[in-house]
Every structure is written in structure tokens, then in C-alpha cells.
Amino acid sequence: MKNVRPIVIKIGETVVHPEALGRVLAEVGASETASSKFLGTHGTDGQTLIEFAGRICYESYEPGLNPNVTRIREDPADYFRNIVSRGDGSILEHSAVSFAICHVSRITTHELVRHRVGTAVSQESLRYVRPPEIRFWIPDELNPEQRKAMEKAVAAAEKAYRELEAQVPWEKMTMDQKKRLTSAIRRILPDGLATNLIWTANHRTLRWVIEMRTDPSAEVEIRMVFNQIAEICIRDYPYLYGDFVATDLPDGTKSYRPKLRSKV
Ligand SMILES: Cc1cc2nc3c(=O)[nH]c(=O)nc-3n(C[C@H](O)[C@H](O)[C@H](O)COP(=O)(O)OP(=O)(O)OC[C@H]3O[C@@H](n4cnc5c(N)ncnc54)[C@H](O)[C@@H]3O)c2cc1C
């Protein structure tokens, strides 16, 4: 058994191409000044795409482009505060972030996949993957004796697994036969077996799931995962997550709640 802890690594995100945004602005009739101002003051990450997409609704790239619009929110911080507090959540769906979530139990992945909307999941398949070692996170709240007892139980499961594995002539089998047997013998491995997945979610979903899964009533392991996701989002997308407030919880994790409520 190898002791591990859940780790989240951001591996991808939506980006925009400023040149292409410039072409769109020209097509919709925005002035050169408005175009260079927008492109000069915005980045290339998902926040820019969200604002750009949102502004097409009223053609609010500059006052007067739509004759009904005489004033616009110039500062992206004001723009985002307004759309999030109004609950214009649909434009947040334009941008997504991909995370590698490593060393999490099947308990956490089972909870994670309950969040269906705006997500994509690719999880290590234990029908195909025969774990060469049992990676396992032991919850910090266990005392030393309880930890020892848990380690013993995991070692016993691993021993039983290795004994079963040793009875199978893997080298003589087709991939399909290996898959069937790998799938059959995994059933004796513990629920806490650490696994890996890639999880992608759009920003509307992320705001919702961060709040849900860092709530004090959520399980500690998924809170550890969403603490890391919240920190990444607050660091990398300040307009979208600047209203999240962290509260320290007794077990060392934090709960994150938005000050501005968006409808989901
Ligand atoms: C602390 C905590 C404890 C939990 N305990 C349990 C438990 O004991 N047992 C259990 O089974 N589950 C439990 N859950 C899981 C929970 O019931 C939800 O399945 C999970 O949080 C996903 O929520 P969601 O439906 O909002 O997510 P998503 O599927 O991502 O949906 C997001 C939102 O989209 C809308 N939506 C999605 N699908 C539909 C639809 N078909 N029709 C209409 N609107 C839709 C809803 O507004 C929904 O809130 C728990 C969750 C948490 C956070």
C-alpha cells in the first residue's frame, strides 16, 4: 500500500484569439477605438470569452453601436459583478477548465459524477487497469490505532487481490480476456482505492459545485479536492470568483461561498 493525498492540477482552459475577436468587432461595426480598447484591456483566458459573448447580446462593445445603449460598463470587474448578481449564468457556460484529479477514492469520484450538467469526465478504468500497487489516502481524522487498523485491512485486501491475480495466466490471454478478469477481481479492492480522472467543467457549473462540495456537510475528501479547485479558480479567474469568501473549518479545510448568487 502506498499512502497518497488527493491532488488537483489544472491542465487546460478555454482561451480566445484576440485577432479573431478583432475581426468580429469589425464585422459588427465597432469602431477601431472600441476594438483596440477591448483587445488592449482584456486577456486571452475564458473570462474574456464570457464578457465578449455577453456583450454581443446588446452589442454593448461601445456606447451607440446599438442606438439603445448609451452607457456601458467599461471595467470588466463591474461587468462581471453585474452579470453574476443578475444571474445571467448562461454566458458563464462559454468557458471551461480541465483538471487532472489524482489520487482520489472511488467514493469521491462517485460523488463527483452526480454533478451532470456542464461537465465531462474521463476516469481510469479498473476494467482495463490492473493496479500494480494499492494507493490509498487515510483520513486525517483517524487516530494512530485506527490508522494502523485501516492499513492492516488494506494490506489484507491487497494480499487477497495479489493471490487471485497470481492464479490468472495473464500472458496467455487476449486483451478482452484480461479485461474480463481484471474487472472480476477488482471487486475485492477497497472503496478507498485511489484513482485518477480528468474532469472538465464550465464556469457556471464550477461556481455551483465549489459551493456544494466545500460545504461543511460534504465529505472531507471531496472538500479537499474542491478546496484546490476553488484556489485555482480564485487565482486564475478573479472576475469570476472574486466574490467567493473562504471560511476555515475545524479539520483544516475551507468552505467557499459566493457573495453574489447566480441562478443555476
Ligand atoms: C453535502 C452533500 C450531500 C449529499 N448527500 C447525498 C446522499 O446522501 N445521497 C444521494 O443520493 N446524493 C447525495 N448528494 C448528491 C446530490 O443529491 C446531487 O445529486 C448532487 O449534489 C448533484 O447536484 P445537482 O443535481 O445540482 O447537479 P447537476 O446534475 O450538475 O445539476 C445542476 C443543476 O441543473 C439543474 N438540473 C439538472 N438536471 C436537471 C433535470 N433533469 N431537471 C431539471 N433541472 C435539472 C438543477 O437546477 C441542478 O441543481 C449530496 C450532495 C451534497 C453536496
The ligand as an ORCA input file, in Angstrom:
! r2SCAN-3c Opt
* xyz 0 1
  C     -23.267     17.641      1.009
  C     -23.948     16.722      0.019
  C     -24.529     15.544      0.459
  C     -25.173     14.678     -0.426
  N     -25.731     13.524      0.031
  C     -26.335     12.671     -0.833
  C     -26.931     11.445     -0.402
  O     -26.927     11.129      0.777
  N     -27.480     10.631     -1.326
  C     -27.530     10.955     -2.660
  O     -28.069     10.186     -3.450
  N     -26.988     12.103     -3.087
  C     -26.398     12.972     -2.237
  N     -25.832     14.124     -2.707
  C     -25.852     14.388     -4.140
  C     -26.974     15.375     -4.527
  O     -28.237     14.799     -4.256
  C     -26.894     15.716     -6.020
  O     -27.080     14.554     -6.790
  C     -25.576     16.334     -6.395
  O     -25.210     17.334     -5.485
  C     -25.676     16.902     -7.805
  O     -26.454     18.066     -7.731
  P     -27.202     18.709     -8.943
  O     -28.357     17.841     -9.362
  O     -27.484     20.116     -8.534
  O     -26.065     18.712    -10.072
  P     -26.196     18.740    -11.624
  O     -26.597     17.449    -12.163
  O     -24.887     19.216    -12.116
  O     -27.299     19.791    -11.930
  C     -27.066     21.188    -11.773
  C     -28.413     21.883    -11.753
  O     -29.047     21.737    -13.022
  C     -30.450     21.578    -12.828
  N     -30.843     20.249    -13.336
  C     -30.019     19.191    -13.562
  N     -30.697     18.149    -14.062
  C     -31.973     18.535    -14.125
  C     -33.161     17.877    -14.548
  N     -33.146     16.633    -15.013
  N     -34.310     18.565    -14.484
  C     -34.329     19.828    -14.040
  N     -33.247     20.518    -13.627
  C     -32.079     19.879    -13.680
  C     -30.723     21.719    -11.351
  O     -31.009     23.068    -11.062
  C     -29.397     21.341    -10.723
  O     -29.200     21.895     -9.434
  C     -25.207     15.004     -1.829
  C     -24.631     16.198     -2.259
  C     -24.008     17.056     -1.371
  C     -23.382     18.345     -1.895
*
